Amino acid sequence: MHFLIVSFSHKNSTLGIREKLAFVDEAAQLRALNTLNAHTCISESMILSTCNRVEIFCSCNDTETASEVLFSFLAKHSGLTAHELHERADIFDDEGGIHHLFSVASSLDSMVVGETQISGQLKDAFKLSQDNGYSAQKIARAMSYAFKCAAEVRNATNISSKPVSVASVAIAKVKESVGDVKGKKALVIGSGEMSVIACKHLSAQGVDVTVMNRTFEKAEAIARECNARVRSYEEMAYAINENELLFTATGSLTPIITDEMIKPTSFNRYWFDMAVPRDIECDSDLWSIRLFYVDDLKEIVSENIALREDEAKLSYVIVRRHVIGFFEWLKTLSVEPLIKNMYLRASDAAMKESMRVIENGYIPKEYESAVQKATLQALKRFLHPFAERMRDGSDPMRVDALIESMSFLMNQEEGSDLSQNSCTYYPKGK
């Protein structure tokens, strides 16, 4: 069993590339997962698709074959060539894949280092995959460790001491451009976490905020939470020309704002499109609009990275420790089936020997149960210290050698079905 991640992010792909690769809703993700898991080389998979990254994480039996499957699928999905995708992608397997997953979960690989959204996005991606049967034990194990790692990074460092996000960076850009924003009017379109964060930050700065969404009830809920106004989605063509600030973060497949909707105004406008694919497609120079997309915020993001560099170094030490711990834990799961098999064979031997002495008349028939119990207990007592020593093999190199030796002694090939079984026959300490 191997882990494999193919990653396209703000680090290696333009916004235009990420738009083509994006999975904009759950239905698209589920169709993709169904296609991927249909291949014999892939047993489990999940997809993370955000404004800054598109990643496929899978468990597979052959990383080379699985990589070909992923790139072939992504080429069909995006309309780009498999060669171009392969040239751009970051590919991580096994230990490198787990290290990348833990770094992403801990927001160390985010455009805004320490941002608070990625953990929730990762949980949602995993839940969607698991609830629909595309992820099981293998990815679940990795995700469990990833979230533990992220929690320790948050608690042991100051990297998330001041919660930040793409939305909060966008608002910092507004303040940098226009100075005091108190009393200005802003329109926020969308109902996701990005929109909520934008509303809260704007309201806290004294901005007059109006919320808009296709589902009016969702817009109302955000407006109540953020002390904002709400407006019908059908009035968008009017609203975009009545506000100085505009923030969009919808899941639309096509642009929701185009040149045909824009009118001249007597005031300067600052628009922030935080969606992937993009919500706004217009000639901003024609309308004298300062238009910012996700990737245009990198200047502030670079400052963020510099300020958090020391915290990031400490965070990577934590990530590395959790990666080592994860693989050590996986090794112990491979030891448990061997211990189980050892006890099963001992039980079988005890049964046969007790039956032999009864059948030969060495012990009266009425003592059969007691003889079986005593024989089995003696074998268990003998095997117990060996089982504990096997469980204590925390050094991965020692565990590998141990598994190989025990498998040979019990006529098991390493990697057989039994070695994949993680159940325990006798609890620790018995």
C-alpha positions as CSV (number, residue, x, y, z in Angstrom):
1,M,0.0,0.0,0.0
2,H,1.3,3.5,-0.9
3,F,0.2,7.1,-0.5
4,L,0.2,9.5,-3.5
5,I,-0.6,13.2,-3.9
6,V,-0.7,15.2,-7.1
7,S,-0.8,18.9,-6.2
8,F,-1.5,22.1,-8.1
9,S,-1.3,25.2,-6.0
10,H,-0.5,28.9,-6.0
11,K,3.1,27.8,-5.9
12,N,3.2,26.0,-9.3
13,S,0.1,27.0,-11.2
14,T,-1.5,30.2,-12.4
15,L,-5.1,31.1,-11.5
16,G,-6.1,30.3,-15.0
17,I,-4.7,26.7,-14.7
18,R,-6.4,26.2,-11.3
19,E,-9.7,27.4,-12.7
20,K,-9.6,24.6,-15.3
21,L,-8.6,22.0,-12.8
22,A,-11.2,23.1,-10.1
23,F,-14.0,20.9,-8.9
24,V,-16.6,23.5,-8.1
25,D,-19.2,21.5,-6.3
26,E,-19.7,18.2,-4.5
27,A,-21.3,16.5,-7.5
28,A,-18.2,17.1,-9.6
29,Q,-16.0,15.8,-6.8
30,L,-18.1,12.6,-6.4
31,R,-18.1,11.9,-10.2
32,A,-14.3,12.3,-10.1
33,L,-13.8,10.0,-7.1
34,N,-16.0,7.4,-8.6
35,T,-13.9,7.4,-11.8
36,L,-10.6,7.2,-9.9
37,N,-11.7,4.5,-7.5
38,A,-12.8,2.4,-10.5
39,H,-9.2,1.8,-11.4
40,T,-7.7,-1.4,-9.9
41,C,-4.5,0.5,-8.8
42,I,-6.4,3.0,-6.6
43,S,-8.2,1.8,-3.5
44,E,-9.1,5.1,-1.9
45,S,-9.1,8.8,-2.9
46,M,-10.1,12.3,-1.9
47,I,-10.1,15.7,-3.6
48,L,-9.2,19.0,-2.1
49,S,-10.3,21.9,-4.3
50,T,-10.0,25.5,-3.0
51,C,-9.2,28.9,-4.4
52,N,-5.5,28.3,-4.0
53,R,-5.1,24.5,-4.7
54,V,-6.4,21.4,-6.4
55,E,-5.0,18.2,-5.0
56,I,-5.9,14.5,-5.3
57,F,-4.8,12.3,-2.4
58,C,-5.0,8.5,-2.9
59,S,-4.0,5.2,-1.6
60,C,-2.7,2.9,-4.3
61,N,-0.8,-0.3,-4.9
62,D,1.5,1.2,-7.6
63,T,2.4,4.9,-7.5
64,E,3.7,4.9,-11.1
65,T,0.5,3.4,-12.5
66,A,-1.7,5.6,-10.2
67,S,0.2,8.7,-11.4
68,E,-0.6,7.9,-15.0
69,V,-4.3,7.4,-14.1
70,L,-4.4,10.7,-12.2
71,F,-2.8,12.8,-15.0
72,S,-4.9,11.1,-17.7
73,F,-8.1,11.9,-15.7
74,L,-7.0,15.5,-14.9
75,A,-6.2,16.1,-18.6
76,K,-9.7,15.1,-19.6
77,H,-11.3,17.1,-16.8
78,S,-9.3,20.3,-17.5
79,G,-8.8,20.2,-21.2
80,L,-5.0,20.6,-20.7
81,T,-2.5,18.0,-21.9
82,A,-1.2,15.4,-19.5
83,H,2.3,16.5,-20.4
84,E,1.7,20.1,-19.3
85,L,0.0,19.0,-16.1
86,H,2.9,16.7,-15.3
87,E,5.4,19.5,-15.9
88,R,3.5,21.8,-13.4
89,A,2.4,19.4,-10.7
90,D,4.1,18.6,-7.5
91,I,4.0,14.9,-6.9
92,F,4.4,13.4,-3.5
93,D,4.4,9.7,-2.6
94,D,4.6,7.7,0.7
95,E,6.6,9.7,3.3
96,G,6.7,12.8,1.1
97,G,2.9,12.6,0.6
98,I,2.2,12.3,4.3
99,H,4.6,15.2,5.1
100,H,2.8,17.4,2.4
101,L,-0.6,16.4,3.8
102,F,0.4,17.3,7.4
103,S,1.9,20.6,6.1
104,V,-1.3,21.5,4.2
105,A,-3.5,20.6,7.2
106,S,-1.3,22.8,9.4
107,S,-1.7,25.7,6.9
108,L,2.1,25.8,6.3
109,D,1.6,25.4,2.6
110,S,-1.1,28.0,2.3
111,M,-0.7,31.3,0.4
112,V,-1.5,32.9,3.7
113,V,0.6,31.0,6.2
114,G,-1.4,30.3,9.4
115,E,-4.8,30.9,7.7
116,T,-7.7,29.2,9.5
117,Q,-9.8,28.0,6.6
118,I,-7.8,25.1,5.2
119,S,-8.3,22.8,8.1
120,G,-12.1,23.0,7.7
121,Q,-11.8,22.6,3.9
122,L,-9.7,19.5,4.3
123,K,-12.2,18.1,6.8
124,D,-15.1,18.7,4.4
125,A,-13.1,17.0,1.5
126,F,-12.4,14.0,3.6
127,K,-16.0,13.7,5.0
128,L,-17.4,13.9,1.5
129,S,-15.1,11.1,0.3
130,Q,-15.6,8.9,3.4
131,D,-19.4,9.3,3.6
132,N,-19.7,8.2,0.0
133,G,-17.3,5.2,0.4
134,Y,-14.3,6.5,-1.6
135,S,-12.1,6.8,1.5
136,A,-11.7,4.1,4.2
137,Q,-9.2,2.9,6.7
138,K,-6.0,4.0,4.9
139,I,-6.8,7.6,4.2
140,A,-8.7,7.8,7.5
141,R,-5.6,6.9,9.4
142,A,-3.6,9.6,7.6
143,M,-6.3,12.2,8.1
144,S,-6.5,11.5,11.8
145,Y,-2.8,12.1,12.2
146,A,-2.9,15.2,10.0
147,F,-5.5,16.8,12.2
148,K,-3.6,15.9,15.4
149,C,-0.5,17.5,13.8
150,A,-2.4,20.6,12.8
151,A,-3.8,21.0,16.4
152,E,-0.3,20.8,17.9
153,V,1.0,23.3,15.4
154,R,-1.7,25.7,16.4
155,N,-1.3,25.1,20.2
156,A,2.6,25.0,20.3
157,T,3.3,28.0,18.0
158,N,2.0,31.5,17.4
159,I,1.5,30.9,13.7
160,S,-2.3,31.2,14.0
161,S,-2.3,33.7,16.9
162,K,-3.9,36.3,14.6
163,P,-6.4,34.4,12.5
164,V,-5.9,35.4,8.8
165,S,-7.4,34.3,5.5
166,V,-7.5,35.3,1.9
167,A,-10.6,37.4,2.7
168,S,-8.8,39.2,5.6
169,V,-5.8,39.8,3.3
170,A,-8.1,41.3,0.7
171,I,-9.5,43.7,3.3
172,A,-5.9,44.7,4.3
173,K,-5.4,45.5,0.7
174,V,-8.4,47.8,0.7
175,K,-7.1,49.7,3.7
176,E,-3.7,50.0,2.1
177,S,-5.3,51.5,-1.0
178,V,-8.0,53.8,0.4
179,G,-7.0,54.3,4.1
180,D,-9.9,54.6,6.5
181,V,-12.9,52.5,5.2
182,K,-15.3,53.5,7.9
183,G,-18.7,54.6,6.4
184,K,-17.9,53.1,2.9
185,K,-20.4,50.8,1.3
186,A,-19.5,47.2,0.4
187,L,-21.3,44.4,-1.4
188,V,-20.4,40.8,-0.5
189,I,-21.7,38.1,-2.9
190,G,-21.6,34.5,-1.8
191,S,-22.5,32.5,1.3
192,G,-19.4,30.4,2.0
193,E,-16.8,30.8,4.8
194,M,-14.9,33.3,2.7
195,S,-17.9,35.6,2.4
196,V,-18.7,35.3,6.1
197,I,-15.1,36.3,7.1
198,A,-15.2,39.2,4.7
199,C,-18.5,40.5,6.2
200,K,-17.2,40.2,9.7
201,H,-14.0,42.1,9.0
202,L,-15.8,44.8,7.0
203,S,-18.4,45.3,9.7
204,A,-15.7,45.5,12.4
205,Q,-14.1,48.3,10.4
206,G,-17.4,50.3,10.3
207,V,-18.2,49.5,6.7
208,D,-21.9,49.5,5.6
209,V,-22.1,45.9,4.3
210,T,-24.8,44.4,2.0
211,V,-24.9,40.6,1.5
212,M,-26.2,38.9,-1.6
213,N,-26.6,35.2,-2.5
214,R,-28.6,33.1,-4.9
215,T,-30.4,31.6,-1.9
216,F,-31.9,34.5,-0.1
217,E,-32.2,32.7,3.2
218,K,-28.5,32.0,3.3
219,A,-27.8,35.7,2.7
220,E,-30.2,36.6,5.5
221,A,-28.4,34.3,8.0
222,I,-25.0,35.9,7.2
223,A,-26.5,39.4,7.4
224,R,-27.9,38.6,10.9
225,E,-24.6,37.2,12.1
226,C,-22.5,40.1,10.7
227,N,-24.9,43.0,11.4
228,A,-25.3,43.6,7.6
229,R,-28.0,44.3,5.1
230,V,-29.3,41.8,2.7
231,R,-30.4,42.2,-1.0
232,S,-32.0,40.0,-3.6
233,Y,-29.6,38.3,-6.0
234,E,-31.7,39.5,-8.9
235,E,-30.7,43.1,-8.2
236,M,-27.0,42.4,-8.7
237,A,-26.7,44.5,-11.9
238,Y,-27.8,47.5,-9.8
239,A,-26.0,46.7,-6.6
240,I,-22.5,46.4,-8.2
241,N,-22.7,50.0,-9.4
242,E,-23.9,51.4,-6.0
243,N,-21.0,50.2,-3.8
244,E,-17.4,51.3,-3.5
245,L,-16.2,47.9,-2.4
246,L,-17.1,44.5,-3.9
247,F,-16.1,41.0,-2.7
248,T,-17.2,37.9,-4.5
249,A,-16.7,34.2,-3.5
250,T,-19.3,32.1,-5.2
251,G,-19.2,28.6,-6.6
252,S,-20.4,29.6,-10.0
253,L,-19.0,27.8,-13.0
254,T,-19.2,30.9,-15.1
255,P,-18.6,34.6,-14.4
256,I,-21.5,36.3,-12.6
257,I,-20.3,39.9,-13.4
258,T,-19.5,41.0,-16.9
259,D,-18.9,44.3,-18.8
260,E,-22.6,44.4,-19.9
261,M,-23.6,44.9,-16.2
262,I,-21.2,47.7,-15.3
263,K,-22.0,51.4,-15.4
264,P,-19.8,54.5,-14.9
265,T,-19.7,55.9,-11.3
266,S,-18.6,59.1,-9.7
267,F,-16.6,57.2,-7.1
268,N,-13.6,54.9,-7.2
269,R,-14.3,51.2,-7.0
270,Y,-12.2,48.3,-5.5
271,W,-13.3,44.8,-6.4
272,F,-12.0,41.5,-5.0
273,D,-12.7,38.3,-6.8
274,M,-11.8,35.5,-4.3
275,A,-13.5,32.7,-6.3
276,V,-12.0,29.9,-8.4
277,P,-13.2,29.8,-11.2
278,R,-13.4,33.6,-11.3
279,D,-16.7,35.4,-10.7
280,I,-15.7,38.7,-12.5
281,E,-14.8,39.0,-16.2
282,C,-14.5,42.5,-17.3
283,D,-12.2,45.3,-18.7
284,S,-11.4,46.9,-15.4
285,D,-9.3,49.6,-17.0
286,L,-12.3,50.7,-19.1
287,W,-14.4,51.2,-16.0
288,S,-11.5,52.6,-13.8
289,I,-12.0,49.7,-11.3
290,R,-9.2,48.4,-9.2
291,L,-9.8,44.6,-9.7
292,F,-7.9,42.1,-7.6
293,Y,-7.9,38.3,-8.1
294,V,-6.6,35.8,-5.5
295,D,-3.1,35.7,-7.0
296,D,-2.9,39.5,-6.9
297,L,-2.6,39.4,-3.1
298,K,0.8,37.8,-3.0
299,E,2.6,41.0,-2.0
300,I,0.8,41.1,1.4
301,V,1.1,37.4,1.6
302,S,4.9,37.6,1.2
303,E,5.0,40.0,4.2
304,N,2.9,37.5,6.1
305,I,5.4,34.7,5.4
306,A,8.3,36.8,6.5
307,L,6.6,37.7,9.8
308,R,5.8,34.0,10.5
309,E,9.0,32.5,9.3
310,D,10.4,31.6,12.7
311,E,7.1,30.1,13.7
312,A,7.0,28.1,10.5
313,K,10.4,26.6,11.2
314,L,9.2,25.4,14.6
315,S,6.0,24.1,12.9
316,Y,7.9,22.0,10.4
317,V,9.8,20.3,13.3
318,I,6.4,19.3,14.7
319,V,5.2,18.1,11.3
320,R,8.3,16.0,10.9
321,R,7.9,14.4,14.3
322,H,4.2,13.5,13.5
323,V,5.3,12.0,10.1
324,I,7.8,9.8,11.8
325,G,5.2,8.9,14.5
326,F,2.6,8.0,11.8
327,F,4.8,5.6,10.0
328,E,6.0,4.0,13.2
329,W,2.3,3.5,14.1
330,L,1.7,1.9,10.7
331,K,4.5,-0.5,11.3
332,T,2.9,-1.6,14.6
333,L,-0.4,-2.3,12.8
334,S,1.6,-4.7,10.6
335,V,3.0,-6.4,13.7
336,E,-0.4,-7.1,15.3
337,P,-1.6,-9.5,12.7
338,L,1.6,-11.5,13.2
339,I,0.9,-11.6,16.9
340,K,-2.7,-12.7,16.2
341,N,-1.5,-15.5,14.0
342,M,1.0,-16.6,16.6
343,Y,-1.7,-16.9,19.2
344,L,-4.1,-18.7,16.8
345,R,-1.4,-21.3,16.1
346,A,-0.7,-21.7,19.8
347,S,-4.5,-22.2,20.5
348,D,-4.6,-24.8,17.7
349,A,-1.6,-26.6,19.1
350,A,-3.1,-26.6,22.7
351,M,-6.4,-28.0,21.4
352,K,-4.7,-30.8,19.4
353,E,-2.4,-31.7,22.3
354,S,-5.2,-31.8,24.9
355,M,-7.3,-34.0,22.6
356,R,-4.3,-36.3,22.1
357,V,-3.7,-37.0,25.8
358,I,-7.5,-37.5,26.4
359,E,-7.9,-39.9,23.4
360,N,-4.8,-41.9,24.6
361,G,-6.3,-42.3,28.0
362,Y,-3.5,-40.4,29.8
363,I,-6.1,-38.1,31.5
364,P,-9.8,-39.0,32.2
365,K,-12.3,-37.6,29.7
366,E,-14.1,-35.5,32.4
367,Y,-10.9,-33.3,32.7
368,E,-10.9,-32.4,29.0
369,S,-12.0,-28.8,29.5
370,A,-9.5,-28.2,32.3
371,V,-6.7,-29.7,30.3
372,Q,-7.4,-27.5,27.3
373,K,-7.6,-24.4,29.4
374,A,-4.4,-25.2,31.3
375,T,-2.5,-26.0,28.1
376,L,-3.7,-22.8,26.3
377,Q,-2.9,-20.7,29.4
378,A,0.6,-22.1,29.5
379,L,1.2,-21.3,25.9
380,K,-0.2,-17.7,26.3
381,R,2.0,-17.2,29.4
382,F,5.0,-18.3,27.3
383,L,4.2,-16.2,24.3
384,H,3.3,-13.0,26.2
385,P,6.8,-11.5,26.6
386,F,7.6,-12.2,23.0
387,A,4.4,-10.4,21.9
388,E,5.3,-7.4,24.1
389,R,8.8,-7.2,22.6
390,M,7.3,-7.3,19.1
391,R,5.0,-4.4,20.0
392,D,7.9,-2.4,21.5
393,G,9.8,-2.4,18.2
394,S,9.4,1.3,17.6
395,D,12.5,1.6,15.3
396,P,11.1,1.3,11.8
397,M,14.2,-0.6,10.6
398,R,13.9,-3.1,13.4
399,V,10.1,-3.5,12.8
400,D,10.7,-4.2,9.1
401,A,13.2,-6.9,9.9
402,L,11.0,-8.3,12.6
403,I,8.0,-8.5,10.3
404,E,10.0,-10.2,7.6
405,S,11.5,-12.7,10.0
406,M,8.2,-13.6,11.7
407,S,6.5,-13.9,8.3
408,F,9.1,-16.3,7.2
409,L,9.0,-18.4,10.4
410,M,5.2,-18.7,10.1
411,N,5.3,-19.3,6.3
412,Q,3.7,-15.9,5.6
413,E,4.7,-13.8,2.7
414,E,5.2,-10.2,3.6
415,G,2.2,-8.2,2.3
416,S,-0.2,-11.1,2.4
417,D,-3.8,-10.5,3.2
418,L,-3.2,-11.4,6.9
419,S,-0.5,-8.7,7.2
420,Q,-3.0,-6.1,6.1
421,N,-5.4,-7.1,8.9
422,S,-5.2,-4.6,11.8
423,C,-7.3,-6.4,14.4
424,T,-5.7,-7.7,17.6
425,Y,-6.3,-11.2,18.9
426,Y,-5.2,-10.7,22.4
427,P,-5.3,-7.2,24.0
428,K,-2.1,-5.6,25.1
429,G,-1.2,-6.5,28.7
430,K,-3.1,-9.8,28.7
